[in-house]
Amino acid sequence: MPHPLDDALAQVRELLLDPDQLVRAVGAGRRRSGLPTWRKVELRPVDLKFGRRLQVTAYDATQAHTSNEAYDGGAAAAVDLLLAEPFGNWHVETTTQTLQLRVTKRGQAQLHLGPAQRLDGAEPADEPGRAHDRVKASLLDPAELLWHVLGITDASGRVKPTRQDKLHQVSELLRALDPVLSTLPARDGEPLRVVDLGCGNAYLSFATYRFLTRSRGFDVRLTGVDVKGQAVEHGSRVAAELGWSDRVTFVQGSALEAPVDGADVVLALHACDTATDEALARAVRWEAPLILASPCCHHDIQRQLSAAVDGAPEPYAALVRHGILRERFADVLTDALRASLLRLHGYRVEVIEFVGSQHTPRNTLIRAVRTGAPPTPEQLADYRSLTAAWSVTPHLATLLGIAADIPAT
Ligand SMILES: C[S@@+](CC[C@H](N)C(=O)[O-])C[C@H]1O[C@@H](n2cnc3c(N)ncnc32)[C@H](O)[C@@H]1O
C-alpha cells in the first residue's frame, strides 16, 4: 500500500541516524520529478579512532566522495540533504530489519520491511528476532573499521567471498560462547582475560574482543598467541590501527609455553594437531573457567593406530583397517579422550557441532566449563579402559603429566 512520501522518508531518516542499529543504507535511482545530484549514495556507521561516525559516500559518474560525519555534528544535516535528493529508492539494512522504499510514479512511497540480511552469506533466518541472530547482526556489522582493517570486507563493506567461511566459523563459535558466559565467576572489577591460542590471522581474537566488549559489556584484555612471528606482527599492527593496543596484545610462542599469566576464557580455533592439546593443557593448568576449542587435524592418535593396526581390540579391527575409516575413527577417539581428560580435571564438557560442514569439515567444538569437581571412579575407569583397549596415549595426557596414572581423589 502506498504511503505519503514525507512520512516514509522520516522513517528512513530515523534509521539512518541511529548509530547502533544502522548497518548500511543506499539511496539510488531517480524519480519522475528529477535527477539526483549523485548516481548513488551509501551510508554506514564506522568506528574511527576518535569515535563512531556516519560515513557518507556519494558516487558521481566517475568517482566516490567520502565524508565521516559526527552524530552530534554534521550527520543530521548531511542526511537531510540526501533525503531531499530525488532518489527513486532507499535500501536500509539495520541489525534487526531491512527496509526498502520505492517512490512510485505518483510520488508516493512503497515500503517493504523484511528481516535483517545476514552478512556472512547465509540465508536470512526463519525467525529474525532470535537471540543468536542479534548476536550475528551486531557481530558482523560490515561497517566496522575492524573488518576492513582485517581484510575481511572490501572497500564497499561487503564480506569478501574468500573470507565468508572463516567469518561464519568465527560468528558461530561466538554463538557457542555466549550461553556459557553466565557461568563465569564474578569479576570484582577485574577485566576478563581472554587468550586465543594459535590465533593465526586473529579474526577470532578481534571478533571476540569486539563481541565481549561492545555486545556483552565486559572489560576485556585479550591475548593472541601464535608460534609464528608473522601472525603476532599482523595482530599487533591491526590492534594499533584500531587503537586497541592497550587491550588486545599478541605474543609469540607455543600454546603450551608462551609467556601469558593466565586466562578466564581460552579459545583455540583450528590449532593444528597437537597444538589443540597444548591449548587444553595450558587451560587446565591455568584452571581457566571456560574453554572453547575446535580441533584441526588429528595426527597423534592416528599415528598410534596406524602403528598398531593389528592390535585393535576385538571385534573392532574393521574400524581401523581402511585408511579413511582409521583417520575418521582417530578423530573421534582423539576428541573423546580429550573430553574425558578434561572431565577428569574438573570440567563439565560438551562436544558439539558448532558450524555446518559446508563451512568447514573441522566443525567439532569442545566446550568446557570448569566446575572443579574431582573425577569419579567411573570416569577414571572409562578413560583407562578406552586407552588400554586401543593401546594409545593421548598427547594431552602426556602434557598433563598423567600418562601413567591419574590420582583417584
Ligand atoms: C590453521 S591455523 C588457525 C588460525 C586461527 N585460529 C583461525 O582459526 O583462523 C593454526 C595456527 O596455529 C598456529 N600454531 C601451530 N602450532 C602452534 C603451537 N604449538 N602453539 C601456538 N600456535 C600454533 C599456526 O602458526 C597457525 O597460525
The ligand as an ORCA input file, in Angstrom:
! r2SCAN-3c Opt
* xyz 0 1
  C      45.015    -23.424     10.988
  S      45.656    -22.010     11.732
  C      44.232    -21.369     12.578
  C      44.373    -19.918     12.911
  C      43.153    -19.267     13.564
  N      42.914    -19.761     14.890
  C      41.949    -19.438     12.689
  O      41.072    -20.244     13.013
  O      41.868    -18.761     11.667
  C      46.627    -22.661     13.044
  C      47.519    -21.639     13.710
  O      48.114    -22.261     14.856
  C      49.475    -21.861     14.923
  N      50.177    -22.891     15.702
  C      50.563    -24.130     15.284
  N      51.137    -24.799     16.301
  C      51.094    -23.981     17.374
  C      51.505    -24.109     18.739
  N      52.088    -25.233     19.178
  N      51.319    -23.071     19.561
  C      50.734    -21.919     19.121
  N      50.323    -21.740     17.853
  C      50.488    -22.760     16.999
  C      49.892    -21.745     13.486
  O      51.040    -20.915     13.341
  C      48.649    -21.165     12.841
  O      48.674    -19.768     12.842
*
